[in-house]
């Protein structure tokens, strides 16, 4: 997921600024992925199309971005198709958020699943890449 925002008095000016920022941000993401050898496209270890192949040409605003992207059926699946490992997590007692953070640090993982002692709900605390921690609270729809 990539997020970019900007403000401008003119709507079309704001769209142009955000478009430029988005292209720069996507290029940075690609450069980092190519350096880590995780980029699946052109320049990466697997070959394939580059991001620019899916972006409309600068001089042609009439080309639809969605039409340039490959159909869903032609995309490479990113997740493995087979179940690699299964773990059963036995949660006997509820714990506090602070204790869950401490336990996550102790085991050296980037996330930790726990039962919150405040409301008894199952929650996932995780280490954010930029800074700090986040929490995921699953809820049935």
C-alpha positions in Angstrom: 0.0 0.0 0.0 1.3 3.4 -0.9 -0.1 6.7 0.4 0.6 10.2 -0.9 -1.1 13.5 -0.2 -0.7 17.1 -1.1 -2.8 20.3 -1.1 -3.2 22.8 -3.9 -5.8 25.5 -4.7 -6.4 24.0 -8.1 -7.8 20.4 -8.3 -5.8 19.5 -11.4 -2.6 21.1 -9.9 -3.1 18.9 -6.8 -3.6 15.8 -9.0 -0.3 16.6 -10.9 1.6 17.1 -7.6 0.3 13.8 -6.1 1.0 12.0 -9.3 4.6 13.2 -9.3 5.0 12.2 -5.6 3.5 8.8 -6.3 5.9 8.1 -9.1 8.9 9.1 -7.0 7.7 7.0 -4.1 7.1 3.9 -6.3 10.5 4.4 -7.8 12.1 4.4 -4.3 10.2 1.2 -3.4 11.4 -0.5 -6.6 15.0 0.6 -6.1 15.1 -0.8 -2.6 13.4 -4.1 -3.8 15.9 -4.5 -6.6 18.8 -3.9 -4.2 17.4 -6.6 -1.9 16.8 -8.9 -4.9 13.0 -9.1 -4.1 11.7 -7.2 -7.1 9.8 -9.6 -9.4 9.8 -7.3 -12.4 12.5 -5.9 -14.8 15.7 -5.4 -12.9 14.8 -8.0 -10.3 15.9 -11.7 -10.1 12.9 -13.0 -11.9 12.7 -10.7 -14.9 9.3 -9.5 -16.1 7.6 -6.1 -16.8 8.7 -2.9 -15.1 6.3 -0.5 -13.3 6.7 2.0 -16.1 5.1 -0.6 -18.5 1.8 -0.2 -16.5 1.9 3.6 -16.1 0.3 5.8 -18.8 2.7 7.8 -21.0 3.2 11.4 -19.8 2.0 12.9 -23.1 -1.0 10.6 -23.4 -3.5 11.3 -20.6 -6.3 9.4 -22.4 -4.8 6.0 -21.7 -6.6 4.3 -18.9 -4.3 3.0 -16.1 -6.6 0.1 -15.3 -6.5 -1.1 -18.9 -2.7 -1.1 -18.9 -2.5 -3.5 -15.9 -2.5 -7.2 -16.6 -5.8 -9.0 -15.8 -6.0 -10.8 -12.5 -5.7 -14.2 -14.0 -2.4 -13.4 -15.6 -0.6 -12.1 -12.4 1.9 -14.2 -10.6 0.6 -15.4 -7.2 2.6 -13.8 -4.4 1.7 -16.3 -1.6 2.7 -19.9 -1.7 -0.1 -22.2 -2.8 0.6 -24.9 -0.2 0.4 -24.8 3.5 4.0 -24.8 4.8 3.4 -25.0 8.6 0.6 -25.1 11.1 0.8 -24.0 14.7 -1.7 -24.4 17.5 -1.6 -21.5 19.9 -2.9 -22.3 23.4 -3.9 -19.1 25.2 -4.7 -20.0 28.8 -4.8 -16.7 30.5 -5.4 -13.1 29.5 -2.5 -10.6 29.7 -2.0 -6.8 29.5 -0.8 -5.0 26.4 2.5 -4.1 28.2 3.1 -7.8 29.1 2.4 -8.8 25.5 4.9 -6.2 24.2 7.5 -7.5 26.6 6.8 -11.1 25.6 7.1 -10.2 21.9 10.5 -8.6 22.6 11.6 -11.6 24.6 10.8 -14.1 21.8 12.3 -11.8 19.2 9.3 -11.9 16.9 7.8 -9.0 15.0 4.3 -9.8 16.3 2.6 -11.5 19.2 -1.0 -12.9 19.6 -2.6 -12.5 23.0 -5.9 -12.3 24.9 -6.4 -8.8 26.3 -7.1 -8.8 30.0 -9.4 -5.7 29.7 -12.0 -7.2 27.3 -10.9 -10.8 26.8 -10.6 -10.3 23.0 -7.9 -11.9 20.9 -5.4 -9.2 19.6 -2.2 -9.1 17.7 0.5 -6.6 18.6 3.2 -5.9 16.0 6.4 -3.9 15.5 6.0 -1.3 12.9 8.8 -0.8 10.3 9.0 3.0 10.8 8.7 3.3 14.6 6.6 2.1 17.5 4.0 -0.7 17.7 0.6 -1.4 16.2 -2.3 -3.6 17.2 -4.7 -5.6 15.2 -8.1 -6.4 16.7 -9.9 -9.1 14.6 -13.7 -8.7 14.5 -16.2 -10.9 12.7 -18.2 -9.1 10.0 
